[in-house]
Amino acid sequence: MPLDLYATIRDQRLAALREEFFPRLPLAAGRPLTLELGCGHGHYLAAYAAAHPEEFCVGLDLLADRIERAGRKAARARLDNLAFVQAEASLFLGALAAYPASVSPPPPPPARLRRVFVLFSDPWPKRRHWKHRVFQPALLDTLAPLAEPGASLHFRTDHPEYFTYARAVAAEHEKWRLAEPGEPGGAWPFEHVSVFEERALAGAPQSFTALRR
Ligand SMILES: C[S@@+](CC[C@H](N)C(=O)[O-])C[C@H]1O[C@@H](n2cnc3c(N)ncnc32)[C@H](O)[C@@H]1O
C-alpha cells in the first residue's frame, strides 16, 4: 500500500476513534483503567467489569462483529464501567496517549492504566509474522508511560512458543518485570472462561503477570 494512502487511512481511523471513544472517557473519571487487548466477544472483560465496579474497563478488538456482540453484552449487563471499542491495539494506545491534549476544551486527564489483559492472542507461529503479534516489545514501550507504578500486565496463551517469547519480552524490558511467585499484585486477578479459553483448555494454557517498575 502506498505510504500516503496508509497515512490517510490511519488518520481517518484515529479521527473515528476520537469521535467514538473519547466522549465516553469522562465516565472513567476517578477510576483506574483496565484494558483487554483483543477482547473477542468480551466474555472475560464483561465478567471482570461486573466484579470490579471500581475500575473502568475497555475491551478492544479489530473485528466489528466481535465488538458488536461484546457491546450487546455490555448493554444487557447495564454496567457503567464497561466499554468495547473496535480498534487496532497500538492505534488505540497511541490515541489514548494523545488524550486529553487532542480534545478541546481539555477534559480532566483519565486515570492511568491499572491492568492490561492479553488473553489467547493470535500466536502468529511463523517468525516472519511475529510483527503481527499483539504482545511484542513495542507494546510494552507504548504501555509504559500510560501505566501507573505497579500496574499489571496479564498474559495467557495455549501456544507454548508464544508463551516463551512473551515471557522473555516482559523479562527483558527495562520498564516492566516479571512478578515473583506469591508476590502481591502478581497473582492472576480473576478467572472466567471465555469461548477462546474453552477451546484452548484441550491444550495447557500458561500465564504470567508482569508489573510496571
Ligand atoms: C483468539 S481471540 C481471543 C479473544 C479473547 N481474548 C478471549 O480470550 O476469548 C484474539 C482476538 O484478538 C483480536 N486481535 C488480533 N490482533 C489485534 C490487534 N492488533 N488489535 C486489536 N485486536 C486484535 C482478534 O480479532 C481476535 O478477536
The ligand as a MOL file (V3000), in Angstrom:
LIG
                    3D

  0  0  0     0  0            999 V3000
M  V30 BEGIN CTAB
M  V30 COUNTS 27 29 0 0 0
M  V30 BEGIN ATOM
M  V30 1 C -8.1440 -15.6910 19.7180 0
M  V30 2 S -9.0760 -14.2470 20.0290 0 CHG=1
M  V30 3 C -9.1220 -14.1610 21.8250 0
M  V30 4 C -10.2730 -13.3190 22.3420 0
M  V30 5 C -10.3770 -13.1590 23.8700 0
M  V30 6 N -9.1910 -12.5120 24.4250 0
M  V30 7 C -10.6480 -14.4560 24.5760 0
M  V30 8 O -9.7960 -14.9360 25.3290 0
M  V30 9 O -11.7490 -15.0150 24.3720 0 CHG=-1
M  V30 10 C -7.9160 -12.9430 19.6220 0
M  V30 11 C -8.6110 -11.6320 19.2500 0
M  V30 12 O -7.6350 -10.5930 19.0960 0
M  V30 13 C -8.0470 -9.7350 18.0420 0
M  V30 14 N -6.8540 -9.0080 17.5600 0
M  V30 15 C -5.7950 -9.5360 16.9040 0
M  V30 16 N -4.8660 -8.5820 16.6650 0
M  V30 17 C -5.3480 -7.4240 17.2060 0
M  V30 18 C -4.8540 -6.0830 17.2790 0
M  V30 19 N -3.6610 -5.7480 16.7680 0
M  V30 20 N -5.6250 -5.1480 17.8950 0
M  V30 21 C -6.8350 -5.4880 18.4190 0
M  V30 22 N -7.3580 -6.7420 18.3740 0
M  V30 23 C -6.6230 -7.6950 17.7700 0
M  V30 24 C -8.6810 -10.6790 17.0330 0
M  V30 25 O -9.5910 -10.0100 16.1940 0
M  V30 26 C -9.3860 -11.7060 17.9500 0
M  V30 27 O -10.7310 -11.3730 18.1970 0
M  V30 END ATOM
M  V30 BEGIN BOND
M  V30 1 1 1 2
M  V30 2 1 2 3
M  V30 3 1 2 10
M  V30 4 1 3 4
M  V30 5 1 4 5
M  V30 6 1 5 6
M  V30 7 1 5 7
M  V30 8 2 7 8
M  V30 9 1 7 9
M  V30 10 1 10 11
M  V30 11 1 11 12
M  V30 12 1 11 26
M  V30 13 1 12 13
M  V30 14 1 13 14
M  V30 15 1 13 24
M  V30 16 1 14 15
M  V30 17 1 14 23
M  V30 18 2 15 16
M  V30 19 1 16 17
M  V30 20 1 17 18
M  V30 21 2 17 23
M  V30 22 1 18 19
M  V30 23 2 18 20
M  V30 24 1 20 21
M  V30 25 2 21 22
M  V30 26 1 22 23
M  V30 27 1 24 25
M  V30 28 1 24 26
M  V30 29 1 26 27
M  V30 END BOND
M  V30 END CTAB
M  END
